Amino acid sequence: MTRLRPVLALTGAELRRFLRDRSNIFFVFIFPLLLVVVIGAQFGSGSSSGRVSIAGEDGPLRRAVVAALQSDRTSVASGDWGDIVEEVSRGRTTVGLQIPDGANAAFAAGQPVELEMLPSSQSAAMAVQQAVRAAIEQVQLDGAQISALVSRGVPPEAAAESITAARSHVTAPTVRVEDVDRLAQEFSGLGQFDLGASSMVLLFTFLSSLTGATTLIQARRQGVIARALAAPVSTSQVLLGQAAGRFTIALFQAVYIVVATGILFGVDWGSPWLTGLVLISFSAVSAGAAMVLGAVLDNEGAASGIGVGVGLVLAGLGGGMVPLELFTDTLRSVSKVTPHSWAYEAFAEIQRHDASFVDILPQLGALTGMAVVALVVGAWALRRSVARAM
C-alpha cells in the first residue's frame, strides 16, 4: 500500500488538474449529451414518424385529421400558413397542410373538400404524405358512415356513438413485417438514443484523453515530474502515476456518458460488467495514446490541435461518427486499425445481440493488445523526455 500511495497521489492530481480546466465543463459534461440528443432525434429508431403543421379553419374536420395523425405517432403542430411554408422550406416541418375556409361546413354537408398539402425535401416526406392521405381517408370514411346512418333516421350523435361501439367489437387486421434487409435487421430493436450514445462514448473518451495530454506537457515544462523524481519516489511509480492519471480521465469521461445517457435517455447498455470491460480496455488505449502525445510534443496548443484532429479522424474511421454497417467492405477492413472499430463492434454485440464474454473476446483481445502497446510506448517516450530535461 505504501508503494501505491505516490501513484494514487499523482493520479488524483492529474484528474483534479483536468477538471480544473473550465472549458472541460462544457466539452466533457454537456456537449456529448447534446450530440446524443441530436443524433437520436434525427436517426433514432424510436423517433416520431414525422412532423405535420396544419393551418386554416378550425372545426370538426381539422380536429378529426389531427386525431387520426396523432394515433399514427405523427407529430402535429399548428400555425399560420405563411410561417408553415417557411418551416417546410427550412426543413423544420415535414409536411404542411392547409384547410381552407368553409371546409368544415362542406365536410359536414358531405360535399367535396380540397386541402392543400406542401411536402418538404426531407427523406421522410413521402412517408409522411402517405400518412396524411391515410388520415384524411379515414376521416372521410368515418363521415360517410355517419352520413349513411343519419340518412336512415339515426341522430348524428347516436350514429357516431354506434360506429365507435361497433369498432370496439371488430378485430382490426394486423400486418407482420419481417426485415429481409441486412441493415434493417442489424439496427432492429435499438432504442432512439442507443446508437448515438455508444458512438459518443468512443468519440469523447478518446478526445478527452488526447486533449488532456496538455496537462502532461505542463507537468513536464513546469518541473512537476522532475520534483516528483527528486522525492523518495521511483521512476516507475511516477510513470505509473501518469499512466493511471490518463486512464482515470478517460474512464471518468466514458462512465459519465454511460450513466448519464442511461438515466436521462433510457439507453440500454446491455450487460453492465461486459460494458465495463469494454470501457476499461478502450480507456486504457486512450490513456496510452495521450501519454505518447504528451511525451512527444512540448507545446500545449499544438498538442490540443493534433489531439482533436487525430481523435476526429480515428473516430470517423472507426464508427464513432457513422455506423460501421454503412461502410464498404474495404473501408470496414481499414477501420480495424482503430480501437474505435473494435469497441464499436463490442458495444453492438452487447446492446443488440445480448453477447456473452466469449462473444466479445476477440474485440477485448484487440483492445487489450492496443492498450499494452500504447502504454509501453507512452511510458518509454515519457521516460526519455524526462531524462532529456534532466
Order of alpha helices (4+ residues) and beta strands (2+ residues): alpha-alpha-beta-alpha-beta-alpha-beta-alpha-beta-alpha-alpha-alpha-alpha-alpha-alpha-alpha-alpha-alpha-alpha-alpha-alpha
